[in-house]
Each structure stands twice: as C-alpha cells, then as structure tokens.
C-alpha cells in the first residue's frame, strides 16, 4: 500500500462491539495503526503513545484506530488496563482450520511472514497509515520502530490537517 492510493475499505468491531468503517471517517484525517498483539511491550508503548497524543489529534479532528488480530475481549482488557480511550479494532477472522486469517491486515499488506528464533510464522508487521479525508493514503510508516514514531505521525497529521 503506497501513498496516493485509495485506502482499502474495511469494517471491523472495536473493543466495545461498535463497528467502524473507513467511510465513517470521510472528510477527516485518520491514523490507522496495525500492531502485532495486545498487551505486549512494544504494542503497549505504541498504543499508550497514541493515547497520550489524543488531545492534540482530536483538536485537529484527526481520528485514531488501532488494529490487530486478537478478539474484542482481548482488546477490551488491553484498553481497560492501559486507559486506551480510542477504538481498537479486532481483525480476528479465522480460516477453516481455525488459524488467523485477518482480512483487513491482508488488504493493507501488513500480514506478512515473520521469523523469530528460527521459526517462521504469519503475523502483522507494525505499520501506520495516515489516510486523508478523501480516503487516500497520505503517508505510510512500515516496520515501525516505536520510540519517537507517534510524534512523527502527529507532525504529519498536523501538516495534513492544515
């Protein structure tokens, strides 16, 4: 998924069972960040960094949505534990064998083969998309390193919101 392209449509439920679709955010910028797993160290830091920047983002009418493959219950527990007061979307579709088959992560190209300790597996590559009010991808951050990332996204959102 490259900047300038139309963002793929989606509809997923958040930690409270509320549905969110790309079209719900038409006319305003949207930060859509994909993270590997609820309540792990890097994902917690990233989500908390977005939480800590919500006031300036909301002042610019920029929405924030987090997406991972775990279910709504996991998202609710994660949000409550860390005071995350923005939607965390569950891309928790399973294939016929009961393995994760995240439809939205695939559409955005962030469901990739990963490896750790010599073992390969499929997972979400930490990626953030800044989508403009017309539904186009304005900016993409791939293989995100968490420290300083959210601040960079906020600056880009500020430039877009002007």
Rosetta blueprint (number, residue, H / E / L):
1 X L
2 X L
3 X L
4 X L
5 X L
6 X E
7 X L
8 X L
9 X L
10 X L
11 X E
12 X E
13 X E
14 X L
15 X L
16 X L
17 X L
18 X L
19 X E
20 X E
21 X E
22 X H
23 X H
24 X H
25 X H
26 X L
27 X L
28 X L
29 X L
30 X E
31 X E
32 X E
33 X E
34 X E
35 X L
36 X L
37 X L
38 X L
39 X L
40 X L
41 X H
42 X H
43 X H
44 X H
45 X H
46 X H
47 X H
48 X H
49 X H
50 X H
51 X H
52 X H
53 X L
54 X H
55 X H
56 X H
57 X H
58 X H
59 X H
60 X L
61 X L
62 X L
63 X E
64 X E
65 X E
66 X E
67 X E
68 X E
69 X L
70 X L
71 X L
72 X H
73 X H
74 X H
75 X H
76 X H
77 X H
78 X H
79 X H
80 X H
81 X H
82 X H
83 X L
84 X L
85 X L
86 X L
87 X L
88 X E
89 X E
90 X E
91 X L
92 X L
93 X L
94 X E
95 X L
96 X L
97 X L
98 X L
99 X L
100 X E
101 X L
102 X L
103 X H
104 X H
105 X H
106 X H
107 X H
108 X L
109 X L
110 X L
111 X E
112 X E
113 X E
114 X E
115 X E
116 X E
117 X L
118 X L
119 X E
120 X E
121 X E
122 X E
123 X E
124 X E
125 X L
126 X L
127 X E
128 X E
129 X E
130 X E
131 X E
132 X L
133 X L
134 X L
135 X L
136 X E
137 X E
138 X E
139 X E
140 X E
141 X E
142 X L
143 X L
144 X L
145 X L
146 X L
147 X L
148 X L
149 X H
150 X H
151 X H
152 X H
153 X H
154 X H
155 X H
156 X H
157 X H
158 X H
159 X H
160 X H
161 X H
162 X L
